């Protein structure tokens, strides 16, 4: 994948590293850079920007972009050796403040990427095309931009705003909508509804542009935006806004293609999470060892080659482990019994999250570096979207919901259920919690469902931090810190921003 130095700060003018050779150009622009408008001249320029877009996307999946919300929720306990890494969101309360680097890092990470996307959207309109092939390429590049903008804004609205409520969404504060590259802009926060409307508009634009004669093939393990990936994002978004028919239609359009059959053996499921088997994967990021590296979910294992022991930052609670039936092929995939060393004490066998052990093909030493090709969408999530939307819609949709739920359960080694009404809703929630554990969904799911939580039943009490802000933490559904605070620095710079309550 081509790499590019792209716009990386809201207050800076973006440049790409291309050396100027003409003396006249040297008089006009810096000798070692091209001014932004000069970087949109040819389809080859657009291809370079497109490569940068995918590099940005890879850099904003996995790592803290994924596990930050999980450590804040109820499935994990901080080990005695976690070193206060991600400690503030884990403890909630007065230690989790708007100046926390986690909040500002993720906020700025998404908005920096959006600056590049917006610059590309505007710049691509100035590039002429001479052939049908060039026209198709430009439509694909533009489609990728609108997809990325929708993806980033969906991530932002989930974290920094209230869950979508149809009766209040038009007045609830969302996030700033910045759709044009403007270094002087000081945007106010749009409403939750306005942000979701923009996300859906961008999805529709991306979909229209992607539907060309030479559109990318939909196939398992795709590393570029496809129409199936666009549909998967649409399904997520429509589930959030309680558009049950729309969520079902978008998710079913991918499921019904049969391009991503559910895995039903332990060997293949472990291969998906260890060796990056792409069978269920609708879209993932490209990774090149020693060159284009992903973020890693390294907080769960902490392997030390010197003593052949694991020292994790976070340990799964026993109730989470026990929620999986022994026949469930996910149990032996998502968890592993490990020899652990914490605070100098050896534990011969402790169950750790083993979902991200690192792909041996990407190792650079004898020990794991925890690298995988980050999964952006996989089909199991779409089964659960159909199940949740159908269970909430009721009627004939509930029948479909039960069918999709049971297809997933059977594939994972479980017996089908025969629930309906409120019991079906609960069965879907329980299955979603099991299937998508440690993939960054838990906190947003609780917020969408209007549920609080109480941490409970830790696995090894002597190896974890204890107290009311740790393993006994209880959080009401109304707690304001389900919604992240707007970073203090942005509030200081931009007087038009308003902070979320409770921060």
Secondary structure, DSSP 8 states (H G I E B T S, - for coil): ---------TTS---B------HHHHHHS-TT-B-GGGG-SSHHHHHHHHHHHHHHHHTTSSTHHHHHHHHHSSSEEEBTTSTTTTHHHHH-GGG--TT-HHHHHHHHHHHHHHHHHHHHHHHHTT----SHHHHHHHHHHHHHHHHHHHHHHHHHHHHHS----TTTTTTSEEEE---S--TT----EEEHHHHHHHHHHHHHHHHHHH-STT-----TT--S--HHHHHHHHHHHHHHTT-HHHHHHHHHHHHTTTSS----SHHHHHHHHHS---TTEEEE---BTTTB-----TTTT-EETTTTEE--SEEE-HHHHHTS-TT-TTHHHHEEEEEEEETTEEEEEEEEE-TT---GGG-SSSS-------EEEEHHHHHHHHHHHHHHH-THHHHHHHHHHHHHHHHTT-------HHHHHHHHHHHHHHHTTTTT-HHHHHHHHT--EE----S-GGGB--STTTTT-EE-TT-GGGS----HHHHHH-TT----TT-
